[in-house]
Each structure stands twice: as structure tokens, then as C-alpha cells.
Amino acid sequence: MDDPRSEIVNCVKELTLSPSPARQRAAVLTYFAPDAGFLHPLCTVPRGPGSRERILGIYEWYRDMSPNISAEVESSVYDGQRNVAYLDIVQSFHIFISPFKPKPARLLVKVTLERSQDDGKYYIIQQEDFYQPEDVLHLVLPFLAPPLVYVKHLAGRMCGVNAAAFGAARGLVHSGMAMVGSQSGHGGDTLRSKEDVDEHDHRE
């Protein structure tokens, strides 16, 4: 890329929505550095020699499993000082043999770029995909997403209940901990003072 700020959205679309395997392969080879890394909740490719070919395999298999994938980049931000782009994406992924209706899944993609000293272009050296747990389930087992969301809601309520129950004693507990810490500090000072006195008497 010559200008990541204006090209990053089109770059992501070419990587994920290319109409043919040949164009997808060309996109991966065009935008990724040869030693790029890839981090996803379900698979990882560490940076190293030949890693771009493994990333290509992930993109190809992704399209093989879901030939009719769709994705929409809702927003993007590019940090020119750090050469990092963030993209908020909603995608619909449906495994072709799955009997379940696909559900839209939201993810945040962090793309780290590096400028080549050879041609001056920017290449992806690391891609990281961040999902909520239920959005990962939307990709593979959508029927499990609602129960997981319910469990998360229940956990949020329990945090509030526990906080309220502990609230009455919170002040006392914190005060007690502060007093213990204070006494421990004074105890150390007293011990050091006694040692100093004994050393002084010994010298005399």
C-alpha cells in the first residue's frame, strides 16, 4: 500500500471477498509481508520465514468453508505514528454443510504495517482478529450463542449483587487492611530502631 489510510478498507475487502482463488492469492501476496503473522481466536500463524503461505492457506480455507461470505467495514481508524489500523467489521459466515442459519458476527481487526525499505510501500506484518465469545459461536455453532449471552448477562447481574452484598463491609475491610499495613510498617521501623540502638551500645 502507498497510502494505508485510504487503502486499508479496500485491502481487507480484497483479502476476504475476492471472487476467485487467484485474486485472493494475489491479494495476500500483495499486502502481506513474507514473514507476517496472523492471530485469530481459532488459529494462529507466528511470524517467521514462509509464514505468508500459511496465512494464504487460512484465507483460502475460510472461503472454501463459506463460499458466500459477506463483510461490511463499518468504521476504520489509522494511526500513522504507529502504523496500525483498526477496523470494525460485521461479517456473515456460513459453513456450506451447516444446517443452521448464519448469524452476523462483529469483530475488531488490528492490522500492523511496516514500510519496506526496498519499494517504500506498506505491508502487513501482523493481523489480529478480536471477537466476543458469542460472535465466535456465530461463525461455527450459532445455536449456542444465545445461551452464552444469557450466561454473560447472568454473570453481570451476579457481579452487581456481590458488589451490593459486599458494600456494607467494604469500608471495614479496606480500613482493616490499611491498619494491618500501617502496623506492619511501624513494626519494621521499631525493629530497625532497636537494632540501631543495640549496634550503638555495642560500639560504645
N, C-alpha and C positions, 0 to 999 in steps of 0.2 A: 504494500500500500504506500502511496505517496502522501496521502493526507488521511490518517486514520479517523479524524473527527468526522469527516464527510463520507468515508468509505466503509466504516466498520459495520453498519447495518446491512449494506448490500453484501459484504463479505460473509456475514452469518447466514444470510438467506441463500447464498450460493452454496455454502457448505452443507446446509440441511435440506434445501428444497430443489437441488439440481434435478432436472428432468431425466437425466441419463447417467449411468455409471461413469462414462467417460468424462462428462463435465464435472461430476463430483470429484473424481480423481484429480482432474486439472485444478479444481479449486483448492483442494487440500495441499497439493504440491506448490501452488502459487502463494498461499497465505501462511502456511506453517513453516517454521524453521526446521531443518533436517533433524535437529535434536530436541524438538519441542516436547512438552509434557502435557498430560491430559488427566484431569481429576473429576470423577463423577461418583455419585453415591453407590453405583453398581459396578464400576470398573475404573481401573487406573492404569496409566502408562507413565512411568517415571521418565524424566528427561535423560537422554543418552543417545549414543550412536544408533541410527536406524529406527529411532522411536517414531518418526513421522509415518513410516509404513504401517506400524501398529495402530496409530491413530486413524489412518485411512481405513484399515480393516474395521474399526469400530463404526465409523461413519457408514461404510458400505453395509455392514450387518444391520445397522439401525434402519436403513432404508429397505433392506431385504425383509425385515420383520414387519415393517409398516410402510408399504409402498405408497399409501395415500396420506402421508404425514402432512400436517399443516402447522404453520407457526406464524405468529404475529409479534413483531417487536414493538411494544407499547411505549417504551422510552429508552433512551441511551444517554450515557454521560461519558465523556472522555477527559481524563486527567493528563494533560500534556506534559506536566513536570515529571510524573511518574511513569508515563507511557502505559497507562492502564485504562481500559474501557469497561464499563458496566452496562449490561443490557437486561431490561426487564421483558421477559418473553412469556407468552401464553401459547402453548402448543397442544395439538390433539394427536395423540399417538395411539394406533390401534394395531395390535398384533393380528396378522391376517387370519390366523386359525382360531382366534379367540371368539367365543360366542357372546361376549359381553360388549355392551355399547360403550364406545370410547368417551372419556371424560376429559375436558380441558385441564391441563396441568400448568401451573405457573412455576417459572424458575428464574433465578438470577444468574447470569453468566458473567464471569470476570475473565477478561482477556488481557494478558500481559504481553506487551510488544517490545521489540528491540530493533534498533535501527542498524542495518547492515553497513559495514564499512566498505563493502565492495560496490554496491549499487545505490546506496543511500535510501533504500526502501525499508519500510517497517514490516517485520514478520512476527507472527505469533510464536512466542516461546513457551507459553503456558495458558491453557484453558481450564477454568474451574466452573463446574455447574453446581448450583446450590438449590436444593429442593426442600420443601416441607415434607415430613414423612407421608402425609396423605397424598401429596402430589406424586410421590414415587409410586404409591399404590395405584394411582390413577393410570399410570403407564402400563402396569402389568396385571394387577388384580383390582380393578375399580370397585368391585362389590365390597371390598374390605375397608375402603376409605371412610364411609360413614361411621362404622363402629369405632375406628381410630379417632375420628373427630370428636365423637361423643366422649371417649376416654380422656382426650385432651381437655374438653370442656369440664369434665368432672374433676380432673386434676387442678384446673384453675380455681374451681369453687372450693376444693379442699384446702388449697393454699390460703384462700381468704378466711375460711373457718378456723384453720390452725392459727393464723395471724391474730384473729379476734380472741381466740381462747388463750393464747399466749400473751396477749396485750396487757392483761391485768398484772401479770408477773414480770413483764419485760423490764420495767424500770427497776424493780428489786434485783433481778438477776444481773442486769448491767451494773448497778451500783455495787452489788456484792463482788462482781468480778473486778471492778475498779479498786475496791478496798483491798482485795487479796493482792492485786498487783502492786498497790501502794505499800502495803505492809512488807511485801517481798523486797521491794526496793529499799525500804528503811532498814530491813533486816540485814541486807547486804552492806548498807552503809555502817550499821552498828558493828558488824563483824569486821569490816575493814578498819574501823576506828580502834577496836580492841587489839587487832593485830599491830596497828601502828604504835599503840601505847606499849605493848609488850616488846616490840622491837626497840623503842626508845629507851625503856627501862634496861634492856639487855645491854645497850650501848653504854649507858651510864655505869 
